[in-house]
Amino acid sequence: MLKRENETIEFKKSSGEANDAMKSVSGMLNKFGEGTIFFGVKNDGTVIRNEITDSSLRDISRAVYESIEPKISPFIDTIVIDGIEIIRLSFQGNNQPYSSRGVYYKRVADENRPMSQIELLTMFQNKHYEDNWEKQLTNYTEEDIDDDSLIAFYDSSTKANRLEMKKYNKSDLLTMLGLFNSGHLNNAGYFLFGKKADAELKMAVYATKAKINIIDMIDIRGNIYNLVNEAIAYIKKHINWKIEVGSRKREEIPEIPEKAIREIVVNSFAHAKYNENSIHEINIFPDEIEIYNQGTFPEQYNPNDFIDNRIQSIRRNPLILDVLFRSKDVEKSGTGFARMSELCKLNSVKWKYEKLNKGFKFIFIRNNVTNNVTNTVTNTDLTDIQIQILERIKFNKNIKVDDIALALDISVRTIQRGIKLLTEEGYIKRIGTKSGHWEVLK
């Protein structure tokens, strides 16, 4: 007895159902690129004794040939289950979308549903993009490379032992990475390291969930390698940090793990769509941090599939992904979401996502919601010491006077005077005594 049907396995009672089985072939190929259909099995997995002849196998082969476009080369054989011989049809293909007698199907659980016009158009566009964009040659040459970016990549990747090149050479490095051919950079090479690459990064901090009251906003253009670092630095600047002081040293702990932030930002750039006006967004709200790119997430999956099922990474930009992998910024194995999820779980950080028609949005949910979503105090009426005290109280409402003094390397008496003035001026308020906490009022 076989296991139940699923998204890549289907049962048919006999070869007489071969034509109907082609819908499943189309649906499985479009969603997973492979699948298996067993002929001679009931829906519950019980095998049925059928007379299997050469004609039975030919009927199935003919159904595949006459129904499926573009053509595939399936493997048809017989196997024995519970002492009964049945037919197995195995197939795979990477030339999506596939149709069965002119109709395109998608696999949903153990059913096959006709694809909508929008779904079909999206699949065609994504396939065209994947087949063409990265390797298309530009008019740019190695002289158009941002040398600082490329050298920084070389240093990072060799240090990570993911690049074997004893001595830096621009042309050889670009050629080895598949970014340079016949004296010209391809699209992937120029967007990764070009001096005047035009990828766009919009970053903003908002006072409320509505995009009305803007606290900070920046719009920059450049190459992918530099923009990744800009995005990560911006998020780190505008999140809350908790300062913990031990017996020997202090430790600054972000509200969201740095490695989780880096994983999502890098993956966002690695899997974005660049053949149009490429826009990346970082939006920081009091309760959420959104990271958006124009690359749609694979229709058949969601991030939890890569976490729970360890699905192989689906690479929209394999050349760009390879470069970021070599610099140890991202893994190619599809484990990035799993690592991010584990880090967030360990730090009690929740997350969610939104699959959009023209993009993908990943959202970190913030635990430490405050009225001020920036973590830099800029009030010029305060002294530098008072500003630093206020910043640390804002980062950690439970921080003690002794810990502030140790962190700033300032006497306890000076910290006490600063706290007294901040309290009198209405910046902070003490709630409780020894076991109490600070409240930032402005």
C-alpha positions as CSV (number, residue, x, y, z in Angstrom):
1,M,0.0,0.0,0.0
2,L,1.3,3.4,-1.0
3,K,1.1,6.6,1.1
4,R,-1.6,9.2,0.4
5,E,-1.6,11.5,-2.6
6,N,0.1,14.9,-2.2
7,E,1.3,17.8,-4.4
8,T,3.9,15.7,-6.2
9,I,2.2,12.2,-6.1
10,E,-1.1,11.1,-7.6
11,F,-2.9,7.8,-8.0
12,K,-5.0,6.6,-10.9
13,K,-6.9,3.3,-11.0
14,S,-5.7,2.3,-14.5
15,S,-4.0,3.4,-17.6
16,G,-7.5,4.2,-19.0
17,E,-7.3,7.5,-16.9
18,A,-4.1,8.6,-18.7
19,N,-5.6,11.6,-20.4
20,D,-7.1,12.9,-17.1
21,A,-3.7,12.4,-15.5
22,M,-2.1,14.9,-17.8
23,K,-3.8,17.7,-15.8
24,S,-1.7,16.6,-12.9
25,V,1.4,16.4,-15.0
26,S,0.9,20.0,-16.0
27,G,0.1,21.2,-12.5
28,M,3.1,19.4,-10.9
29,L,5.5,20.7,-13.5
30,N,4.3,24.2,-13.1
31,K,4.6,24.2,-9.4
32,F,7.5,21.8,-8.6
33,G,9.2,21.0,-11.9
34,E,8.6,17.2,-11.2
35,G,6.1,14.6,-10.1
36,T,5.1,11.0,-10.1
37,I,1.8,9.3,-11.1
38,F,1.0,5.7,-10.2
39,F,-1.5,3.8,-12.4
40,G,-3.2,0.9,-10.6
41,V,-3.8,2.5,-7.2
42,K,-7.0,3.7,-5.5
43,N,-7.2,7.2,-3.9
44,D,-6.5,5.7,-0.4
45,G,-3.3,4.1,-1.6
46,T,-4.6,0.5,-2.1
47,V,-3.2,-1.2,-5.2
48,I,-5.5,-2.7,-7.8
49,R,-4.6,-5.7,-10.0
50,N,-4.7,-4.7,-13.7
51,E,-3.6,-6.4,-16.8
52,I,-0.5,-4.5,-17.9
53,T,0.6,-4.8,-21.5
54,D,2.9,-3.0,-23.9
55,S,-0.2,-1.2,-25.1
56,S,-0.8,0.1,-21.5
57,L,2.6,1.7,-21.4
58,R,2.2,3.1,-24.9
59,D,-1.2,4.7,-24.0
60,I,0.4,6.6,-21.2
61,S,3.4,7.6,-23.3
62,R,1.1,8.8,-26.1
63,A,-1.0,10.8,-23.7
64,V,2.1,12.6,-22.5
65,Y,3.4,13.3,-26.0
66,E,0.0,14.5,-27.3
67,S,-1.1,16.6,-24.3
68,I,1.9,18.3,-22.6
69,E,3.5,21.4,-24.1
70,P,6.4,22.1,-24.1
71,K,7.5,18.5,-24.7
72,I,9.0,16.4,-21.9
73,S,10.8,13.1,-21.8
74,P,9.0,11.1,-19.0
75,F,10.2,7.8,-17.5
76,I,7.6,5.0,-17.6
77,D,8.2,1.7,-15.9
78,T,6.5,-0.9,-13.7
79,I,7.0,-1.6,-10.0
80,V,5.6,-4.2,-7.6
81,I,3.7,-3.1,-4.5
82,D,2.1,-5.7,-2.2
83,G,2.8,-8.4,-4.8
84,I,0.9,-6.5,-7.5
85,E,2.5,-4.9,-10.5
86,I,1.6,-1.2,-11.2
87,I,2.7,1.5,-13.7
88,R,4.8,4.4,-12.5
89,L,5.1,7.6,-14.6
90,S,7.9,9.9,-13.4
91,F,8.6,13.3,-15.1
92,Q,10.5,16.6,-14.6
93,G,11.0,19.8,-16.6
94,N,12.2,23.4,-16.2
95,N,10.5,25.1,-19.1
96,Q,7.5,26.4,-17.3
97,P,4.7,27.0,-17.9
98,Y,3.4,23.6,-19.1
99,S,0.0,23.0,-20.5
100,S,-2.2,20.0,-20.9
101,R,-4.2,20.1,-24.2
102,G,-3.9,23.9,-24.2
103,V,-4.9,24.5,-20.6
104,Y,-2.3,25.5,-17.9
105,Y,-2.8,24.0,-14.5
106,K,-1.4,24.6,-11.0
107,R,-1.2,22.0,-8.2
108,V,-3.1,22.9,-5.0
109,A,-2.8,20.0,-2.4
110,D,-3.9,17.0,-4.5
111,E,-6.0,18.9,-7.0
112,N,-5.3,20.6,-10.3
113,R,-6.8,24.0,-10.9
114,P,-6.6,26.0,-14.2
115,M,-4.2,29.0,-13.8
116,S,-5.7,32.5,-14.1
117,Q,-4.6,34.9,-16.8
118,I,-2.7,36.9,-14.2
119,E,-0.9,33.8,-12.8
120,L,0.0,32.7,-16.3
121,L,1.3,36.1,-17.3
122,T,3.4,36.4,-14.1
123,M,4.9,33.0,-14.8
124,F,5.8,33.9,-18.4
125,Q,7.3,37.2,-17.3
126,N,9.4,35.6,-14.5
127,K,10.6,32.8,-16.8
128,H,11.6,35.4,-19.5
129,Y,13.4,37.4,-16.8
130,E,15.3,34.4,-15.4
131,D,16.4,33.3,-18.8
132,N,17.7,36.6,-20.0
133,W,18.4,39.5,-17.7
134,E,21.5,38.7,-15.7
135,K,23.7,37.5,-18.6
136,Q,22.8,40.2,-21.1
137,L,25.9,42.2,-21.9
138,T,26.0,46.0,-21.4
139,N,28.0,48.7,-23.0
140,Y,30.0,49.1,-19.7
141,T,33.6,47.9,-19.3
142,E,35.8,47.1,-16.3
143,E,36.6,50.8,-16.2
144,D,33.0,51.4,-15.1
145,I,33.5,49.3,-12.0
146,D,33.5,50.8,-8.5
147,D,36.9,49.5,-7.4
148,D,36.3,50.1,-3.7
149,S,33.2,47.8,-3.8
150,L,34.9,45.1,-5.8
151,I,38.0,45.1,-3.5
152,A,35.8,45.0,-0.4
153,F,34.1,42.0,-1.9
154,Y,37.4,40.3,-2.7
155,D,38.7,40.9,0.9
156,S,35.4,39.6,2.4
157,S,35.1,36.5,0.2
158,T,38.7,35.4,0.5
159,K,38.6,35.9,4.3
160,A,35.4,33.7,4.3
161,N,37.3,31.0,2.3
162,R,34.7,31.2,-0.5
163,L,37.0,32.6,-3.1
164,E,40.3,31.1,-4.3
165,M,42.3,33.9,-5.8
166,K,45.7,34.5,-4.2
167,K,46.1,38.0,-5.7
168,Y,43.5,40.5,-6.7
169,N,43.0,41.1,-10.4
170,K,39.9,43.0,-11.5
171,S,39.4,41.3,-14.9
172,D,40.2,37.8,-13.7
173,L,37.9,38.2,-10.8
174,L,35.0,39.5,-12.8
175,T,35.4,36.8,-15.4
176,M,35.6,34.1,-12.8
177,L,32.3,35.3,-11.3
178,G,30.6,35.2,-14.6
179,L,30.1,39.0,-14.7
180,F,32.5,39.9,-17.6
181,N,32.6,38.6,-21.1
182,S,34.2,39.9,-24.4
183,G,35.3,43.1,-22.7
184,H,31.9,44.0,-21.3
185,L,30.1,43.7,-18.1
186,N,26.8,41.9,-18.1
187,N,23.7,43.2,-16.2
188,A,24.5,41.3,-13.0
189,G,28.1,42.6,-12.9
190,Y,27.2,46.2,-13.5
191,F,24.3,46.2,-10.9
192,L,26.5,44.5,-8.4
193,F,29.6,46.7,-8.7
194,G,29.0,49.5,-11.2
195,K,30.1,53.1,-10.5
196,K,26.8,54.5,-11.6
197,A,24.5,51.5,-11.2
198,D,20.9,52.7,-10.8
199,A,19.3,50.4,-8.2
200,E,17.2,52.6,-5.9
201,L,16.9,52.3,-2.1
202,K,14.2,54.3,-0.3
203,M,14.4,54.4,3.5
204,A,12.2,56.2,5.9
205,V,11.2,56.4,9.6
206,Y,7.6,57.2,10.5
207,A,6.1,58.5,13.7
208,T,2.9,56.4,13.3
209,K,1.7,53.5,11.2
210,A,0.3,55.9,8.6
211,K,2.9,57.2,6.2
212,I,2.2,60.8,7.1
213,N,4.5,62.1,9.9
214,I,7.9,61.5,8.5
215,I,10.8,61.6,11.0
216,D,13.6,60.7,8.6
217,M,13.8,59.9,4.9
218,I,16.6,59.1,2.5
219,D,16.6,58.0,-1.2
220,I,19.8,56.8,-2.6
221,R,20.9,55.1,-5.8
222,G,23.9,52.8,-6.4
223,N,25.2,49.3,-6.9
224,I,23.8,46.3,-5.0
225,Y,26.9,45.7,-2.9
226,N,26.9,49.2,-1.5
227,L,23.1,49.4,-1.0
228,V,23.0,46.2,1.0
229,N,25.4,47.8,3.5
230,E,23.4,51.1,3.5
231,A,20.2,49.3,4.2
232,I,21.6,47.3,7.1
233,A,23.3,50.4,8.7
234,Y,20.0,52.4,8.4
235,I,18.0,49.8,10.2
236,K,20.6,49.4,12.9
237,K,20.7,53.1,13.4
238,H,16.9,53.4,13.9
239,I,16.1,50.4,16.1
240,N,16.3,50.2,19.9
241,W,19.3,48.8,21.7
242,K,19.4,47.5,25.2
243,I,22.6,47.9,27.1
244,E,23.6,45.2,29.5
245,V,26.6,45.7,31.7
246,G,28.4,42.7,33.1
247,S,31.3,42.3,35.5
248,R,33.9,43.0,32.9
249,K,32.2,44.7,29.9
250,R,29.0,46.1,28.5
251,E,27.0,44.6,25.7
252,E,24.7,46.4,23.3
253,I,21.8,44.2,22.3
254,P,19.4,45.1,19.4
255,E,15.7,44.6,19.6
256,I,16.0,42.5,16.5
257,P,19.0,40.2,16.0
258,E,21.6,41.8,13.6
259,K,22.1,38.5,11.8
260,A,18.4,38.2,11.2
261,I,18.3,41.7,9.8
262,R,21.2,41.0,7.5
263,E,19.7,37.7,6.3
264,I,16.5,39.3,5.2
265,V,18.1,42.4,3.7
266,V,20.6,40.4,1.7
267,N,18.0,38.0,0.5
268,S,15.7,40.9,-0.5
269,F,18.5,42.3,-2.8
270,A,19.5,38.8,-4.1
271,H,16.0,37.8,-5.2
272,A,14.7,41.2,-6.4
273,K,13.8,42.0,-10.0
274,Y,16.2,44.3,-11.7
275,N,15.2,44.6,-15.4
276,E,12.8,47.4,-14.6
277,N,13.2,50.5,-12.4
278,S,14.4,48.5,-9.4
279,I,13.2,49.9,-6.1
280,H,13.9,48.6,-2.6
281,E,12.3,50.0,0.4
282,I,13.0,50.1,4.2
283,N,10.1,51.5,6.2
284,I,10.4,51.8,9.9
285,F,7.3,52.3,12.0
286,P,6.9,52.3,15.8
287,D,5.6,48.7,15.7
288,E,7.1,47.2,12.6
289,I,10.0,47.2,10.2
290,E,9.2,46.5,6.6
291,I,11.7,45.4,3.9
292,Y,10.3,45.4,0.4
293,N,11.5,44.5,-3.1
294,Q,9.9,44.2,-6.5
295,G,10.7,40.5,-6.9
296,T,7.6,38.4,-6.4
297,F,7.9,35.4,-4.1
298,P,7.5,32.0,-5.9
299,E,3.8,31.5,-6.3
300,Q,3.8,27.9,-5.1
301,Y,5.7,28.6,-1.8
302,N,5.8,30.9,1.2
303,P,8.7,31.5,3.7
304,N,7.5,28.8,6.1
305,D,8.0,26.1,3.3
306,F,11.7,26.9,3.3
307,I,11.7,26.8,7.1
308,D,9.7,23.7,7.7
309,N,10.5,21.6,4.6
310,R,14.0,22.7,3.9
311,I,13.1,23.3,0.2
312,Q,16.0,24.1,-2.1
313,S,16.6,27.8,-2.8
314,I,14.8,29.1,-5.9
315,R,17.3,31.5,-7.5
316,R,15.9,34.4,-9.5
317,N,19.4,36.0,-9.8
318,P,21.9,33.1,-9.6
319,L,25.0,35.3,-10.4
320,I,24.1,38.0,-7.9
321,L,23.3,35.3,-5.3
322,D,26.6,33.6,-6.0
323,V,28.5,36.9,-5.3
324,L,26.6,37.6,-2.1
325,F,27.2,33.9,-1.0
326,R,30.9,34.2,-1.6
327,S,31.1,37.3,0.6
328,K,29.3,35.2,3.3
329,D,26.3,37.4,3.3
330,V,23.8,34.7,2.3
331,E,23.5,31.0,1.9
332,K,22.5,29.4,-1.5
333,S,21.0,26.3,0.1
334,G,17.6,27.8,0.9
335,T,18.3,27.9,4.7
336,G,18.2,31.7,5.1
337,F,14.6,31.9,6.3
338,A,15.2,29.0,8.7
339,R,18.2,30.7,10.3
340,M,16.4,34.0,10.5
341,S,13.4,32.3,12.1
342,E,15.5,30.5,14.7
343,L,17.3,33.8,15.6
344,C,14.0,35.6,16.0
345,K,12.5,32.8,18.1
346,L,15.5,32.8,20.5
347,N,15.0,36.6,20.9
348,S,11.2,36.5,21.1
349,V,10.8,38.5,17.9
350,K,7.8,37.8,15.7
351,W,7.7,38.3,11.9
352,K,5.3,38.1,9.0
353,Y,5.2,38.6,5.2
354,E,3.0,39.8,2.4
355,K,3.1,38.4,-1.1
356,L,2.1,41.2,-3.4
357,N,1.3,41.2,-7.1
358,K,4.4,43.3,-7.8
359,G,6.7,42.4,-5.0
360,F,7.4,40.8,-1.6
361,K,7.3,42.5,1.8
362,F,9.0,41.0,4.9
363,I,8.0,42.5,8.2
364,F,9.7,42.3,11.6
365,I,7.3,43.0,14.5
366,R,8.8,45.2,17.1
367,N,8.4,44.4,20.8
368,N,9.7,47.7,22.3
369,V,7.1,50.1,20.9
370,T,7.8,53.7,21.8
371,N,6.6,57.1,20.7
372,N,10.0,57.9,19.3
373,V,11.1,55.4,16.7
374,T,14.6,56.9,16.2
375,N,17.2,56.2,18.9
376,T,19.2,59.4,18.6
377,V,18.3,62.4,20.8
378,T,19.0,65.7,19.1
379,N,17.7,68.3,21.5
380,T,20.3,71.0,21.6
381,D,19.1,72.3,25.0
382,L,20.7,69.3,26.6
383,T,24.4,68.8,27.3
384,D,26.2,65.9,25.6
385,I,26.2,63.9,28.9
386,Q,22.4,64.5,29.4
387,I,21.8,63.3,25.8
388,Q,23.8,60.2,26.4
389,I,21.9,59.5,29.7
390,L,18.6,59.9,28.0
391,E,19.6,57.7,25.1
392,R,20.5,54.8,27.4
393,I,17.3,55.2,29.4
394,K,15.4,55.1,26.2
395,F,17.2,52.0,25.1
396,N,16.7,50.2,28.4
397,K,14.0,51.5,30.7
398,N,15.3,49.2,33.5
399,I,18.9,50.5,33.4
400,K,20.5,51.4,36.8
401,V,22.4,54.6,37.6
402,D,25.6,52.6,38.2
403,D,25.3,50.9,34.8
404,I,24.9,54.2,33.1
405,A,28.0,55.5,34.9
406,L,30.0,52.4,33.9
407,A,28.8,52.6,30.3
408,L,29.7,56.2,29.9
409,D,32.8,56.0,32.1
410,I,31.5,58.9,34.2
411,S,31.1,59.2,38.0
412,V,27.8,58.2,39.6
413,R,27.3,61.7,41.1
414,T,27.5,63.2,37.6
415,I,24.9,60.7,36.3
416,Q,22.7,61.5,39.3
417,R,22.8,65.2,38.5
418,G,22.0,64.6,34.9
419,I,19.0,62.4,35.8
420,K,17.8,65.0,38.2
421,L,17.8,67.7,35.6
422,L,16.1,65.4,33.0
423,T,13.4,64.7,35.5
424,E,12.9,68.4,36.4
425,E,12.7,69.3,32.8
426,G,10.1,66.6,32.1
427,Y,12.2,64.4,29.9
428,I,11.9,61.3,32.1
429,K,9.9,60.0,35.0
430,R,10.7,57.3,37.6
431,I,8.0,54.7,38.1
432,G,8.6,52.8,41.4
433,T,11.8,52.7,43.4
434,K,14.4,49.9,43.4
435,S,12.4,47.5,41.3
436,G,10.9,50.3,39.2
437,H,11.7,51.6,35.7
438,W,12.1,54.7,33.7
439,E,9.5,56.3,31.5
440,V,10.6,58.6,28.6
441,L,8.2,61.5,28.4
442,K,9.8,63.4,25.5
